Amino acid sequence: MKVVVQVVEKIMSEAHIHIPDGLTEDAIRQHIVGLYNSGQITPDLNIFQVDFESISATIVKQPQEAV
């Protein structure tokens, strides 16, 4: 029997980064998104928390072989 199991988790990552002083709230958001999109923040992200959301299993029917 073959079963496909699907687990859904919510993973929260945390990074400590430096933001230039004097930026507005919108500029801070833009700066963080820019770091993330460019991949510069990725090496600094550490898994902080994993929340289990759901799990499901589906039985995959396989064709019977002729004997």
N, C-alpha and C positions, 0 to 999 in steps of 0.2 A: 504494500500500500504506500502511496506517495501522498504526503500532506504538505501543503504550502502554508507556512506560518507567517503572519504579518504582525509586527510589533510597531506601535506608534509611540514615540517618545518626544517630549519637548526638552531640548537641550539648551541650557543657558550657559553662555561663555562670558568670561570677564577678562578685560585687558586694562592695564593701567597705562595711560598715555598722557603726554604733555600737550596742552592747548595754549596757544599764545594768549597773553593777557589782553584785555580790552575788546574782545569780540562780543558781538551781540549774540543773543540766544540762537537766532537763525544762522548766524555765521558759524557758531559752534557746531550746530547740527550739520551744516554743509561741510565743515572741515572733517568731522568724524565720518560722514558718508564718503567723502573723497578718499580718506585713508583706507576705509573698508573696500571700496570699489577698486582701488589701485592695488590691493593686496598687501599694502604696507602694514596693516594692523593684524593680519592673519597670523603671523608667527607669534604674536604676543597674546593671542586668545587662548585661555585655559578653560577647560570645562569646569564650571562652577557648580552646576546642579543639573540633575537629570530627573525629570518627572515622567513616570509611566502614565501613558494616556489610555491605551487599549491594546488588546491582543485578539487575534482571530486566527482560525485555522480552517482551511478548505481541503477536503479530501479530493484528490485528483483521480478520476476513474481512468484506469488504464485498460486498453483492449486486451481481451483474453487471448492467449496464444493457443493455436491449434495443437492438439496432442497427437 
